[in-house]
Amino acid sequence: MNWPQLDQMSWGLLRESLRTAHSKIVLGGLLIGLCYLPVWLVESFHRTEKGIATPLILVAAMFLALQELWQQRQRLSSLQAPCEDRQLGYILILASSALFPFCRFAFWPQSLLCLLVLVGIALSSWGLAFFQNYPRPVFLVVLSVHPAPDIMIEHLWRALTPPQCVERLMAWLGSYALQLIGKQATATGPYISLPKGSVLVEWGCNGFNMAVTMALTGILLGLVLRQNWRMTTGLAIVGAILALIFNVPRIMLVTIAAVEWGPEPFKFWHGAWGGQIFSSILFTIYYYAVMGILPQKSIK
């Protein structure tokens, strides 16, 4: 079959699939997703450049969700959406599509509308039974729609906890650890003071974002290895705790670099390269911890 024949067949299949109103509405929703995709990719690329591992985890989550849905495509084709579910799905798709051009000012409204479009497509195509029968891919898609779920969790955490509580804790732990190696360090709020100067532990250095990343990694591992919810929760908690513990020596190193070594070493260890080095070591330690926690039969 040559290219003109293939092109003609493709257009024929497209015209055939757009004969129903349902197909046209679903295609309109998918076009909204295509408009959002470049924004998602650009933001994910910028975050990856800064040494943040969350976008890679989200790509893996989306791949696993699509893979599972593809494997279940025959069962999905047998699902029929009830009339009420289909109408609700159409409302979600059309309303979200109409609002999307006016919500390009920030990521969160775009991601929310894109998620509502996907929910509408699933409701109108397969009904509420889809969400009941396929919770794993639903969770993975919801997790990966926003390019920075750690930022959303950050806003929620700041709204529910006292100001700078994590920064103060990390400053105290960092100063105590510096004292253990013979440094005259003291902590005052979020500041670590040495005889030659002080360092402010800000939000980006408190380990919270890395703890969220490791928790997401644990959840993803639990889903991939098909562990029960207790084991999956345990993997997430272990990852978050390791991230917070491992952030203490990083604070120590960055503090010494800023106060005693000069601006260039500080920029290195505080920047993307230093973050990548610590992240690599952290993920390696977490890998061996997971290998020791999980049953060997589930790993095989």
Rosetta blueprint (number, residue, H / E / L):
1 M L
2 N L
3 W H
4 P H
5 Q H
6 L H
7 D H
8 Q H
9 M H
10 S H
11 W H
12 G H
13 L H
14 L H
15 R H
16 E H
17 S H
18 L L
19 R L
20 T L
21 A H
22 H H
23 S H
24 K H
25 I H
26 V H
27 L H
28 G H
29 G H
30 L H
31 L H
32 I H
33 G H
34 L H
35 C H
36 Y H
37 L H
38 P H
39 V H
40 W H
41 L H
42 V H
43 E H
44 S H
45 F H
46 H H
47 R H
48 T H
49 E H
50 K L
51 G L
52 I L
53 A L
54 T H
55 P H
56 L H
57 I H
58 L H
59 V H
60 A H
61 A H
62 M H
63 F H
64 L H
65 A H
66 L H
67 Q H
68 E H
69 L H
70 W H
71 Q H
72 Q L
73 R H
74 Q H
75 R H
76 L H
77 S H
78 S L
79 L L
80 Q L
81 A L
82 P L
83 C H
84 E H
85 D H
86 R H
87 Q H
88 L H
89 G H
90 Y H
91 I H
92 L H
93 I H
94 L H
95 A H
96 S H
97 S H
98 A H
99 L H
100 F H
101 P H
102 F H
103 C L
104 R L
105 F L
106 A L
107 F H
108 W H
109 P H
110 Q H
111 S H
112 L H
113 L H
114 C H
115 L H
116 L H
117 V H
118 L H
119 V H
120 G H
121 I H
122 A H
123 L H
124 S H
125 S H
126 W H
127 G L
128 L L
129 A H
130 F H
131 F H
132 Q H
133 N H
134 Y L
135 P H
136 R H
137 P H
138 V H
139 F H
140 L H
141 V H
142 V H
143 L H
144 S H
145 V H
146 H L
147 P L
148 A L
149 P H
150 D H
151 I H
152 M H
153 I H
154 E H
155 H H
156 L H
157 W H
158 R H
159 A H
160 L H
161 T L
162 P L
163 P L
164 Q L
165 C H
166 V H
167 E H
168 R H
169 L H
170 M H
171 A H
172 W H
173 L H
174 G H
175 S H
176 Y H
177 A H
178 L H
179 Q H
180 L H
181 I L
182 G L
183 K L
184 Q L
185 A L
186 T E
187 A E
188 T E
189 G L
190 P L
191 Y E
192 I E
193 S E
194 L E
195 P L
196 K L
197 G E
198 S E
199 V E
200 L E
201 V L
202 E L
203 W H
204 G H
205 C H
206 N L
207 G L
208 F H
209 N H
210 M H
211 A H
212 V H
213 T H
214 M H
215 A H
216 L H
217 T H
218 G H
219 I H
220 L H
221 L H
222 G H
223 L H
224 V H
225 L L
226 R L
227 Q L
228 N L
229 W H
230 R H
231 M H
232 T H
233 T H
234 G H
235 L H
236 A H
237 I H
238 V H
239 G H
240 A H
241 I H
242 L H
243 A H
244 L H
245 I H
246 F H
247 N H
248 V H
249 P H
250 R H
251 I H
252 M H
253 L H
254 V H
255 T H
256 I H
257 A H
258 A H
259 V H
260 E H
261 W H
262 G L
263 P H
264 E H
265 P H
266 F H
267 K H
268 F H
269 W H
270 H H
271 G L
272 A H
273 W H
274 G H
275 G H
276 Q H
277 I H
278 F H
279 S H
280 S H
281 I H
282 L H
283 F H
284 T H
285 I H
286 Y H
287 Y H
288 Y H
289 A H
290 V H
291 M H
292 G H
293 I H
294 L L
295 P L
296 Q H
297 K H
298 S H
299 I H
300 K L
